[in-house]
Amino acid sequence: MSQIHLLGFPRIGAKRELKFLVEKFWKNEIDDAALQAGARELRQKHWLLQKGAGLDISPVGDFSLYDQVLDAQVLVGAIPRRFGFDARTLSSEQYFQLARGNAQQHALEMTKWFDTNYHYLVPEWQADTTFAANPAPLLAQVAEAQALGIQAKSVLVGPLTLLWQGKAKQAGFDRLALLPALLETYRELLAALHSAGVQWVQLDEPILSLDLPQAWLDALADSYRQLAQSPLKLLLATYFGDVSAHAALLKTLPVAGLHLDLVRAPQQLAAFLQGWPQDKVLSAGLIDGRNIWRADLDAVLQQAEALRAQLGDKLWLAPSCSLLHTPFDLAQEIKLDVDLKSWLAFAVQKVNELKLLKRGLQQGRASIANELTASNFAREQRRTNPRIHQVAVAARLAALQPGSDRRSSPYPLRAEAQASWLKLPLLPTTTIGSFPQTAEIRAARAAFKRGEIDAANYEAAMKAEIELVIRKQEALDIDVLVHGEAERNDMVEYFGEQLDGFAFTEYGWVQSYGSRCVKPPIIYGDVARPQPMTVSWTVYAQSLTSRPVKGMLTGPVTILQWSFVRNDLPRSEVCRQIALAINDEVLDLENAGIKVIQIDEPAVREGLPLKRGDWDAYLAWAGEAFRLSCAGVDDSTQIHTHMCYSEFGDILPAIAALDADVITIETSRSDMELLRDFGSFHYPNEIGPGVYDIHSPRIPGEHELEKLLAKALDVIPARRLWVNPDCGLKTRGWPEVEAALQAMVNVTKRLRQQLTASV
């Protein structure tokens, strides 16, 4: 009998229960016992939901209070020695310090998990890194599941992926040298799981979707030969891309099963079916774990039927990857447009789709005839819905001429035109855009949405917040100001709410990192901008000060990447539509007298395909989209962009080709490591490396900022260097923001004096 299972489930809860639980602990509103009890209750609720939906096997170990990669570091006893913590006795407070930093140590570096918008905490590898199996946290969850009668499949980040996703912290050190010791630790973990009565263990190795060096592929074969000595049944899980280049190797590994992502890479199936070993399970990822569109149940069932005919009971059915990347339950969306809702499936609905597929295979198509009819009707209704296509949008794209995405003059000429009116000091200071979203701001915005206050009162409340932000920045003596974004709920949702072709949910939250959840818009149709979105707020802010105020926009690639995107058009075409809509806003800002405009693109790197052979095509259309968004502005208008928490070193030519006048980047957690890449590349335009980590509550000391800026000055000429935090400040409180920014300005002023005196 074919079995259905999940690779992982959303851990945040139907209404973000995990977020609020963890944040209460951080605020000392609950103790550790209450934290653990709340987490246990949430896990159990999710397992029972899966059991009730008919899952044969449920994942255990996919739940985390912060991040599954951090949890893996704890399980193998490899937390950074610089913290002085022991993984075996790690308290909850210490666990969160690894993620958020403390007074003595900066937090673990955070970056994107492959090409998703989920952020993981990067392991730190050194030649003297040691490992020690610490299975207790996972065994506790296994015992919880077993007590509920759940057939548990333990989930672990695979050893190769754990090593690869970490960073060597010593020059010339090969992290692969740590593999033998790490494998021994994994064998101890597997032995402990076997003793606890676990039968299946899922080892996630998504790095197989990358272009791996041969040494790593060789290590994979040897590693799984060693791990397979355990009596446990191992399911090697691959996802996010095509692994058919390794088909011969993967089919010969002594594992009990292999999972394939057949949504992202359906073409890889043929390479695995040919000569598939009769004793191995093939887990077919047929339900999209990365998007929210309802499955074409008829087509997916046809795939499953063909696979069942060849594989028999060795076929398992699953989503393509963990459902961590999808919202929890569509049933909560009582305000969503009825037609649109009929086209969607969130995590709970995707589990139900699996159940229907299993029933269809076991009992025949007639047993799910009504569901197949409903699926086919929804698909056809979506295809023909008149709200999806706008003739004017298609005509505008078709009319674009070659070179229409280019500025009229090269950067050096633009820099002269901008300097002549900006008259900024050496090492100009700025911030990335947002300031604290206080309880008062959120309450006013919520009251306005509920109709409890009128537009005039809401506008007055937001203008009061804007004036507060302007005055505080002037008091801090920051050079280029921002209006603070009080009116914005989210950097993508805010714009999507004002663009045609977007829809929004009430509870469609997904985890971005830790307790930070985002609610991605749904791009269901052609994108256009009916009217200005930010102009009035920015113009008001500029009227309050003689210092330049930046217009703040989110770029087309980031809006695309951080949305659930329609799957009936190429992503490149959707991105161009968004770019033209943003360009309308840029030109309106410029016409209104706003001559410094920031177009944030933190998601450019995360959208990069996992295979290098696909990079050039993506970077070409992503770069074009950014340039289209600011096309047509005057040389004297300064275009900024911001990027964070991604590895840019391997795509710096493409970053330079964006041709932004100023780029700000996150560098504080990596101790300016990323900036060295920009320096070696000789990045041609102006650059602002983030000098402190806004995701940590700690306030940086001035000596830390001096050290980081000294590193920056080693690789970037002072005349092209800006000073700023590494990201927006919306999640922080005013006392820490003011203290950190004051330290940043103080250090900058001292450095200016030193640089001026040395000339």
Steps between C-alpha positions, in 0.01 A plus 500: 500500500641841404559721800459876537733711710639851543858624500400770747204706620458872584606536861374852566140386554171600343511846658875541562480344845872420495596861428303635795618221729868562429470878521330472839802301619738764364307769690513293823120476500518119527765265639674209330246248624217693336704537180560126478140416588371733229737355241399146596130586467556649155699198378237261623219698340680480164567126527139428585386712207723295269382174651139603459565585136619146436879540485675167538822649635552842663827695518651544846791742538371752246372715789740765632478790741717701260672312215552138399864556402573648842329194650724274293806679638371432851429134421857442381651715778660747260386838625773767466757479776515879525171498694636268770181288506469123533243354258408225747400748771387782273224707657223661298649841576838386363336344196343833408827684565656291223232636268478856630837574658587622848710771659823312428437325169328586175236254381563222255497628144163469332441442130241362258424128487578421136262704280224541759415798717571296812815603690718249683781544750835421342724245675858609571767244410862501616778243498451442873120466482391196699173307499307320772165333444225670696183310405292597804302788338396281205429194714264708712297590193501137382360392837226765477395375154506136604280576801238630255518186288682683219715300261807723526758564229789693653627789288863610502701741287733267313870505596621619159245782489583605856868525414444672166259759636749600768803725457866428559628761744867440422674588178589193296302263718292238316181434698476158334784396731245500784284236331643184663440632851157634403398164353592322820275743685214434257545127553460556873183704438359224280580239763315705763198536269498125433505431871200730536299288256528722192488307171553771236737798499484769233837654421463823304771558238374790284858586405469228237302756298816713478806468279712311753874442476593140426658461843163561662325250275766244583448576867123454462540140382738409781293682763178316425676166484610568857164632620315209340668263744230614744197268519280803442339560161649813345304724264739731316301814415594728212298806400501844338641375170618237256733230636490275192871562438555282808236239415745213455667576833177553692343177374796302629520655847409252775203702623142379532348783301554818301280809476485703178352844440281435196341847506817703453663233281247258348743420218735316737260212558595305186863473610394337826229266373742335263648217705341608827597245770202285600589514868496881529217742570462788257335796671340710225464869584192568288330776705659847486657578838618847393185662363132536585329391179261209513632183338363386167369189671419318177850551357675414826292186542600394148866539604440301816316225313787463254751486784290251695485272195879489493590519869207338679510546876850647480338829392453762770321830435601833652525873437806609305672633815413600855173689534691748717485732198119508473232661718316283747130469414291654222179434696579802720479737201132591528547842333690380194334530159303181440636436150861557606458283807384212282837508319711470817631239743693570821680239711188337645342484154818351352486224759141439389613484136741224599217315671288524184785372284545200728129423491493534123788255467352247744133519415501632146408833344131452567570531874610864453284587198346806665839634606641450150203687352550788744873516422438509124233768538730722710784463250280600206338784689841641585620471140207700364446753781488853345671667797829327430602667172535874422549593135674828589765322709587260219514786248735704720741209533490433128585865427827498699800578281853361539691714748187643661627371835820711497583831674590778260853554640765276661549504877797745515299772327196428712710513817618852412145618435381352831790633707445853373164530675521242780818651645544207738799465734755222470353169622136610481267333748155362430269217604342225293145633518276387784491616860333328799147380436364584843185359653336838438581490129368147461186582696425806284553303179280214621227739614501668159471165322210405725327830428523616861678825403454698181762586239563847640576372850718221364694744283550731797632211711746392232618857437568539871717187486680627190579830670628314807735293281627805311571692821679207659721454192584870497588484870728204427653704216442238232571634152240336272168440670207266454135548593495182711228301319249527784215443255644172371413159636760317288741601226324283241144483626477880518568534128303197395190640670516795261580311179263324263545122478572444870285338769554471875419260777429550868690198630731402216813531715825316433817500710784717375735454797459436870177665613489720189208402276399654169169489316589481132257655253349283229572616146208357307473740201670768293672768711444875458507809725166684501626801701799627704584290803763688704525850359285690750672349806850566365421854386359577845819371664714712267294809588612463862876523443767656282692172495434258213233235567513172313199366319469137608380230260526123475654375177333277242713190560438511874126552457503200267714280727308583814160436349319185403527540124253394234616186320332568165764751379881496503637664814708732283189647341328551835815675625504740205139589568588587860803699384289727281257558786788600731644723228177698496550565872867595460422760234216644710733531799760676289240739355390579856855608592627178663848463352636211709304178447579158644370191321565207732603169342601264784365201308711518183744236623236269644329480162817369339443153353680222682678383185766734362395418147174685565655809660563716196141493379366585846750778566425652161127540561538584871752773418283634222202516735692705758629740236151534350370599842722811505522571127450855381616685813731800476875462557468708818251257657692257720377140487577280799438130549532273803590131520539278805561149637619338180833401347572745219865421432429274204264742321674833552516582126122472490465713815720766343291479181196615698679836484353640822681814611520370859463145631463416869574146614490287816852428624501526879427137591770380262754751638519683163579174318263586215655843458835342417336349193379842392849641556674224306253548219565877504131580520471822297222695672430612857444247775371498858597189699275439799700576813272338755252212513146629543360148550673477836373705797854575614631856457840503329793663673679782321818296493318231299378755249847652470644156430244424229533839332879467504458172310266672259748780435766241419306390193269790403625857433365745759340718231278206399423364848170550684425410863174331601343212697472171313121497462180683592421579863130417519546202736704691757399734783577872508748497793730246335459663156597844624794366698631294207458780246664751732799269532509463121495879445762563771743252346438638152575857608827396662603314186415800284728717710780246476462464123487877450806553719698238308439663160 
